[in-house]
């Protein structure tokens, strides 16, 4: 049986720049950073209290940076988290809004990838 999501891959243009963004601005931690091939590294990041990991990779096919990613992060306090992200210079493309199912916002990473931030 499938038990969960191991990791979600995010296309980036520069792994070093993306690594700094995800660790310094979003607070993720490095789980693995090692050579993958002659063009890139395997960079796997962890999120505090979560089992799912994030992988930052340089795309070699049709999946290119700058798209809306089908990845939703959650936070106990969406409004507070958006405030923290703004103070670190993260671009918020949709301010927190309440819906029948919860609160959500949308932010972008440094490559223009958009992500939803939602209440659990």
N, C-alpha and C positions, 0 to 999 in steps of 0.2 A: 504494500500500500504506500501511496505517496504520503509523506508526513509533513511537508512544508516546502518553502522556497529556499534553496541554498543561497543563491545570489541573483542580483539583477545587474546586468551589464549596461554601462553608460558610455556612449561614444564621446571622446574628447579629442581636441586638436593637439594638446601638449600635456603629457602626463605629469610633468613636474608642476606646471601651473595649476592643473586640476587637483593634484594631490594637496597643494597648499590651500586651495579654496575649500575643499571638502573637510580637511582637518582643522584649519584655522577659523573658518567662517561657520561651518555647520557642526563642528565638534566631533566628527567621526574619528576613529582611531585606526592606525595601520595594523592589519593582521598579517599581511604578507606583501612584501615588495621585493621581487626577485626577477631575474632575466626570464623572458618568455621565448623570444626569438631575437634575430639580429636587429629588429626595428622597434621593439617595445618590451616593457616589463609587465609582469603579472602583478597588478596592484589590487589587493583585496582589502576593503575597509569594513570595520565593524561599527555598529551603532549601539551606544550604551543601552543595556537591557533588552537587546533584540538578538535573535538568532540569525536572521537574514543578513547577508553581507552585500556590499556594493563592489563591483569591479569596474575600474576605469581602464578603458582600452582605446587604442587608435584604430579606427575602423579601416577595413580593407575591402569592404563591399558596399552595398547600397545603404546601410544604416549610417547616416552622417550626423554629426553634431548640429544642434540648432533646431531640433524638432520637439514636439510635445511628447514627452516620455510617458509610457503607460505605467508609471510608478507613482504611488501615493505614499507619502510619509505621514505618520500621525504624531500628535503631541497632546499632552494633557491640557495645555493652555495654548490654543492656536494664536490668540491675540498677543499674548506675552512672547511667544516664540517669534512671531513676525516682528515685534518690536526689537528683540535681540538681533534678528537677522538684519534688519534695517540699520541698526547701530554698527554693524560690521560691514556695511556697504553692499549687502545682497539686494539685488533688484526684485522688488515685489511687483508683479504684474496684475494681481487682483488682491485687493485688501480683504481682510477677513470678512466673511459674510455668513449669515446664519441661514440654514435650510432646514427642512423638516427632519432630515437625517443627521444633522450636526453642523458644525462650523468648519469652514474651509477657506483657504487662500491659495494663491499660485505664486511661485517664485521661479527665477531663472538662475542657472549656474553661469560660469564665465564663458561657456561655449554657446549660450543661448538655449540650452535644453530647459524646458519648462516642466515643473513638478507641482503636484497638488500637495498641500499640507492640510491635514484633516484632523478633526477630533476622532477619538477611537470609536 
